[in-house]
Amino acid sequence: MNAAPRALSVSLGGGAHALPGGLLWLEATASLVVADLHLAYEDAIGGALPMWSLDESRAALERACSTYGARELILLGDVVHGTQLSEGAAARVVTMMHALRACCTLTIVAGNHEGRSRGAALLGECVEEIERGGMLLHHGDRPRLALVRHVIGHLHPSIALGGDRSVPAFLSAPEAIVLPAANPYSRGLNVLARDCRTAIAAYGARVASTDVIAATATHCYPFGSIASLARAARALRFAR
């Protein structure tokens, strides 16, 4: 399999562009979209890890808003890993939301990790879904068919590299765009796994017309369709 060309952005059609860091750019509204931050993950699982990812995420998003000149930042669900946080962790999440609102308009879409409260105490006002540029943006934990293109997170798609290594990836089909998770602790759902095929089929997407775009911190790498990537992976196994 030839190495995928690297790019600073990859067009996904309809004015949507995959960006490094797993960000999505929507031309029509100058919006940056990020999914599955899972802020305060370290605290929510019991404080077993130093809580560094919140500060990293804040710095990355503030930098991206400035770099791209975003008018809006959309957090596409699972913004926090859980709503039951220590007092210190909760205060840091609230402070981060205030800081992001100072950068540009902040729109928060609730996900399943926001629970029944929809994270209101930590995140402020949230919505269940929004429309931007003719596309329907929602977290993706409640799949359904629609007459417009979906933009979702939730699935944490990634390309397995062997062992415990993987790289986050966008999925792009005429029916849906799936963003990778911005959570540094998530290995993700292998794009070649049956579970991934089943998940995108719920939106009417097919593996032959769903493209995979790996997203590192600095570049995007288009790999063609899920079907072609699967064929290449099989060929590599048989060649050994």
Summary of the structure (lengths in Angstrom):
residues: 240
radius of gyration: 17.3
end to end distance: 13.1
largest distance: 55.1
contacts: 817
relative contact order: 0.17
helix: 31%
strand: 31%
